[in-house]
Amino acid sequence: MPTLNIDENINRLQITIEQMTQEVFRLQGMLKTFTDLKKAGVDNIELPNQGLEKIEEDSTQENPE
C-alpha cells in the first residue's frame, strides 16, 4: 500500500511557500521601480542592442522547465 510521509510534505510545502514569497517580493520591487519611473515621466528606456542576446539567454536558463 502506498504511504505518504507527513513531515516530508510539510517541509516541501514550507519550502515552496518561502520560494513563492521571495518571488512575490521580487515582483513587487520590479512593480515599484516601474511605477516610480512612470511617475517621474519616463515612458521608454532605450536598451543597447549589443549584449541583449546574452541577457535573454541567462534569463531563460534561470528557471528551466
MDAnalysis code that builds the backbone (N, CA, C; Angstrom):
import MDAnalysis as mda
import numpy as np

u = mda.Universe.empty(195, n_residues=65, atom_resindex=np.repeat(np.arange(65), 3), trajectory=True)
u.add_TopologyAttr("name", ["N", "CA", "C"] * 65)
u.add_TopologyAttr("resid", np.arange(1, 66))
u.add_TopologyAttr("resname", ["MET", "PRO", "THR", "LEU", "ASN", "ILE", "ASP", "GLU", "ASN", "ILE", "ASN", "ARG", "LEU", "GLN", "ILE", "THR", "ILE", "GLU", "GLN", "MET", "THR", "GLN", "GLU", "VAL", "PHE", "ARG", "LEU", "GLN", "GLY", "MET", "LEU", "LYS", "THR", "PHE", "THR", "ASP", "LEU", "LYS", "LYS", "ALA", "GLY", "VAL", "ASP", "ASN", "ILE", "GLU", "LEU", "PRO", "ASN", "GLN", "GLY", "LEU", "GLU", "LYS", "ILE", "GLU", "GLU", "ASP", "SER", "THR", "GLN", "GLU", "ASN", "PRO", "GLU"])
u.atoms.positions = np.array([
    [0.843, -1.167, 0.000],
    [0.000, 0.000, 0.000],
    [0.901, 1.247, 0.000],
    [0.585, 2.234, -0.847],
    [1.387, 3.465, -0.869],
    [1.257, 4.226, 0.453],
    [2.325, 4.930, 0.803],
    [2.307, 5.730, 2.033],
    [2.625, 7.179, 1.704],
    [2.251, 8.029, 2.603],
    [2.504, 9.456, 2.456],
    [3.197, 9.932, 3.722],
    [4.401, 10.481, 3.558],
    [5.148, 10.959, 4.710],
    [4.726, 12.393, 5.003],
    [4.108, 12.577, 6.145],
    [3.565, 13.877, 6.533],
    [4.670, 14.916, 6.694],
    [5.751, 14.559, 7.381],
    [6.849, 15.508, 7.600],
    [7.458, 15.985, 6.288],
    [7.670, 15.076, 5.346],
    [8.221, 15.453, 4.040],
    [7.299, 16.439, 3.330],
    [6.010, 16.192, 3.394],
    [5.053, 17.085, 2.739],
    [5.012, 18.453, 3.408],
    [5.064, 18.478, 4.716],
    [5.087, 19.751, 5.429],
    [6.327, 20.542, 5.029],
    [7.481, 19.888, 5.048],
    [8.737, 20.557, 4.686],
    [8.709, 21.051, 3.244],
    [8.222, 20.225, 2.345],
    [8.171, 20.597, 0.926],
    [7.251, 21.804, 0.724],
    [6.112, 21.810, 1.406],
    [5.187, 22.927, 1.285],
    [5.770, 24.214, 1.877],
    [6.461, 24.101, 3.007],
    [7.089, 25.273, 3.614],
    [8.152, 25.861, 2.684],
    [8.934, 25.011, 2.066],
    [9.966, 25.469, 1.128],
    [9.323, 26.139, -0.080],
    [8.274, 25.537, -0.601],
    [7.573, 26.104, -1.754],
    [6.979, 27.464, -1.427],
    [6.360, 27.581, -0.261],
    [5.780, 28.868, 0.162],
    [6.879, 29.921, 0.287],
    [8.009, 29.563, 0.871],
    [9.118, 30.507, 1.021],
    [9.631, 30.969, -0.348],
    [9.785, 30.039, -1.287],
    [10.245, 30.398, -2.637],
    [9.239, 31.320, -3.329],
    [7.965, 31.017, -3.190],
    [6.942, 31.843, -3.816],
    [6.880, 33.227, -3.164],
    [7.088, 33.292, -1.861],
    [7.109, 34.573, -1.162],
    [8.251, 35.438, -1.680],
    [9.423, 34.844, -1.850],
    [10.572, 35.578, -2.381],
    [10.290, 36.080, -3.796],
    [9.626, 35.283, -4.598],
    [9.276, 35.698, -5.958],
    [8.282, 36.858, -5.929],
    [7.314, 36.826, -5.027],
    [6.352, 37.924, -4.889],
    [7.085, 39.200, -4.483],
    [8.028, 39.109, -3.551],
    [8.803, 40.285, -3.141],
    [9.574, 40.859, -4.324],
    [10.164, 39.968, -5.123],
    [10.924, 40.411, -6.299],
    [10.007, 41.143, -7.271],
    [8.841, 40.573, -7.526],
    [7.888, 41.194, -8.444],
    [7.376, 42.526, -7.908],
    [7.144, 42.606, -6.596],
    [6.708, 43.871, -6.001],
    [7.782, 44.947, -6.159],
    [9.028, 44.559, -6.019],
    [10.133, 45.501, -6.212],
    [10.195, 46.001, -7.644],
    [10.008, 45.102, -8.599],
    [10.009, 45.499, -10.007],
    [8.841, 46.438, -10.293],
    [7.673, 46.116, -9.767],
    [6.495, 46.954, -9.971],
    [6.720, 48.351, -9.394],
    [7.284, 48.419, -8.212],
    [7.569, 49.715, -7.577],
    [8.539, 50.520, -8.422],
    [9.565, 49.866, -8.928],
    [10.552, 50.549, -9.760],
    [9.900, 51.139, -11.004],
    [9.103, 50.335, -11.711],
    [8.466, 50.818, -12.925],
    [7.411, 51.883, -12.635],
    [6.686, 51.739, -11.531],
    [5.699, 52.748, -11.146],
    [6.392, 54.078, -10.851],
    [7.505, 54.026, -10.136],
    [8.255, 55.251, -9.836],
    [8.823, 55.882, -11.097],
    [9.293, 55.052, -12.027],
    [9.789, 55.586, -13.299],
    [8.668, 56.292, -14.055],
    [7.497, 55.689, -14.080],
    [6.353, 56.295, -14.768],
    [5.970, 57.621, -14.112],
    [5.949, 57.663, -12.772],
    [5.642, 58.909, -12.061],
    [6.669, 60.000, -12.367],
    [7.905, 59.583, -12.628],
    [8.973, 60.538, -12.942],
    [8.915, 60.981, -14.401],
    [7.961, 60.440, -15.172],
    [7.798, 60.869, -16.559],
    [8.504, 60.009, -17.580],
    [9.059, 58.906, -17.167],
    [9.751, 58.020, -18.103],
    [8.725, 57.111, -18.772],
    [8.719, 57.135, -20.119],
    [7.798, 56.274, -20.867],
    [8.510, 55.079, -21.480],
    [9.756, 55.276, -21.868],
    [10.539, 54.219, -22.510],
    [11.973, 54.304, -22.029],
    [12.615, 53.158, -21.975],
    [14.039, 53.094, -21.656],
    [14.714, 52.432, -22.837],
    [15.644, 53.138, -23.447],
    [16.351, 52.569, -24.587],
    [17.449, 51.634, -24.084],
    [17.471, 50.463, -24.671],
    [18.479, 49.468, -24.310],
    [19.437, 49.288, -25.474],
    [20.703, 49.050, -25.181],
    [21.654, 48.807, -26.273],
    [21.373, 47.453, -26.916],
    [21.577, 47.385, -28.227],
    [21.382, 46.118, -28.927],
    [22.458, 45.109, -28.549],
    [23.661, 45.579, -28.368],
    [24.774, 44.691, -28.054],
    [24.615, 44.132, -26.643],
    [24.726, 42.822, -26.525],
    [24.655, 42.177, -25.231],
    [23.259, 41.769, -24.821],
    [22.237, 42.207, -25.555],
    [20.863, 41.879, -25.194],
    [20.611, 40.380, -25.330],
    [21.220, 39.735, -26.316],
    [21.042, 38.296, -26.504],
    [21.551, 37.528, -25.291],
    [22.652, 37.964, -24.716],
    [23.228, 37.300, -23.548],
    [22.274, 37.405, -22.362],
    [21.662, 38.569, -22.158],
    [20.726, 38.767, -21.054],
    [19.521, 37.848, -21.220],
    [18.989, 37.766, -22.441],
    [17.833, 36.910, -22.695],
    [18.193, 35.445, -22.474],
    [19.388, 35.039, -22.884],
    [19.851, 33.664, -22.696],
    [19.911, 33.327, -21.217],
    [20.506, 34.219, -20.428],
    [20.644, 33.989, -18.991],
    [19.284, 33.872, -18.316],
    [18.337, 34.719, -18.690],
    [17.035, 34.698, -18.024],
    [16.259, 33.445, -18.362],
    [16.446, 32.865, -19.540],
    [15.725, 31.638, -19.878],
    [16.337, 30.438, -19.186],
    [17.608, 30.519, -18.815],
    [18.262, 29.398, -18.150],
    [18.060, 29.449, -16.640],
    [17.568, 30.571, -16.124],
    [17.347, 30.714, -14.691],
    [16.329, 29.726, -14.161],
    [15.219, 29.568, -14.872],
    [14.145, 28.678, -14.461],
    [13.826, 27.687, -15.575],
    [14.711, 26.725, -15.830],
    [14.427, 25.788, -16.924],
    [13.205, 24.929, -16.595],
    [12.412, 24.667, -17.610],
    [11.208, 23.874, -17.384],
    [11.211, 22.643, -18.243],
])
